[in-house]
């Protein structure tokens, strides 16, 4: 299932999801997460990261919600998205993941 995320090299991976979602229930039970990021166009490449849940923030901090929305939608789109989802803000959870294993692959055009 697609998920918007934040990551700074050397830090934790952070993503926001609904607190009552199936995804969140499974994350709480497992205490671990695997995420894959891929390019959909050639040259194809991907990175998969596995990690332990380092913590939760309930509800997700407004600054984190803004950062995620702006990363994927830009400033204007992020503002519009936050306005349209404000009624669900208190139902969100920020999940912090401490990476433990990275896998990657890339294919060249040559």
Buried (B, 14 or more C-beta within 10 A) or exposed (E): EEBBBBBEEEEBBBBBBEBEBEBBEEBEEEEEBEBEEEEEEEEEEEBBBBBEBEEBBEBBEEEBBBBBBBEEBEEEEBBEBBEEEEEEEEBBBBBBBEBEEEEEEEEEEE
